[in-house]
Amino acid sequence: MQGILYEESSFFLFLLVTCIMGGWAAWMTGRAVALIWAPVWQAVLYLLALAWGVRFIHFALFGGTLLSLHYYIVDAIVLLVIGLTGFRYTRARQMTTQYRWLYERTGPLTWREKGSG
């Protein structure tokens, strides 16, 4: 996996920086965008910018490559998955609490109109 997902000497650094620290920031970014009722494309833009920040942390603290398209894409994919999941989770909660007479929750990320299905 080294060389494909991460360039550092240990998987722990990838897990710590990209998945835990970056993932938490991505979840909170997706949540924040959903809370202000902004469209999902805004979350995508913010998450792509966050991926550059995560890439910089890899570079500044652990000697990673700053301008590596390959590792930027890996970081961006991980952050997009986590951030968009946070967006969808928050949006599902919003729709079913603020419009409880119209929608019911069907799962952690989904909702449907009441009386349908």
N, C-alpha and C positions, 0 to 999 in steps of 0.2 A: 504494500500500500504506500510505502514511502516513495515519493517521486510522482505518485498519481494524485493522492489527496493532500499531502503535506510535504514540505521540503526540510523541515527541521529533523533533528536526530531522533526525536521521540514522538510517538503518537499522542502522548500526554499534552504536549504543547499545542498541538492542533485542537485537541479536545478542550483544553482550557481556554485558549484565546478565541477560536472560531465558534465552537459549539456552546460553551458555557457563558463566557463574557459577551461575545458577539450575539449569541442566541438570546440571551436575556435582553440585550439592547434591541434586538430585532423584534422580539415579542412585544416589548413596551412600545416600540415604534408603530407596529401594526395596531396595537390597542389604542394608542393615542390618535392615530388617523381615523379609526372607526369611531372613537368617542366624539370627534368633532363632525361626524357625518360626512367626511370627505370621501371622494371616490377612491377605488382601489388603486388606480394608476398613480395616485400621489404616494401611496404606501410603497409602491414599486420603486419610484424615484428616490425616496428617502432610504430605502433598503439598499439600493445600488450605491448610494453615497456612503452608507454605513459600511459596506463591503470594502470601500477604499480605506476607511478608518481602521478596520480590522487588518487589512493588508499592511498598513503603516505600523501597527503594533507588532506584527510579525517581523517587520523590517527593523524597527527601532530597538526592540527589546531582545530579539532572538536571532538577529542576523539574517533574516529571510530576504528574498528578492522583492523590492518595492514595486517595480514595474514589470511584473510577470503576468501576462494575460491569462495563462493557464491557471495559476493559483488564485488570481482574482475571480475567475469564473467559478472555481470550486467554492471559494468563500461566499460569493454572491448567491450561488444555488442553495447552499446551506442556510444562509440568512433569509433568502426569499421564502423558502419552505417554512421556516419557523415564524417569520414575520407575517406572512399571509395567513398562516394558521391562527396566529394571535388576532389578526384582523377579523377573520371569519368567526372565531369564537366570540369575540366581543360584539360583532354585528348580530349574531344569532341571539345573544343575550339581550341586546338592545331591542330588537324587533319583537321579542316575546315578552318583554317587561313593559315597554312603552306602548305597545299595541296589543295588549293581551286579549282584547276582544276580537281581534282579527287573526292572530297567528298563534300557533302552538309549536313548541319545540319538538323536533323529531330525533334529535341527537345533539351532541356537543357543538357541531358546526352547521346544523341545518334546522330549518323551520318550514312550516307549511301553513296554508290558510286553514282556519277552523272549518270543519264540516266537509273538507275535501279529503279524498283518499280513503 
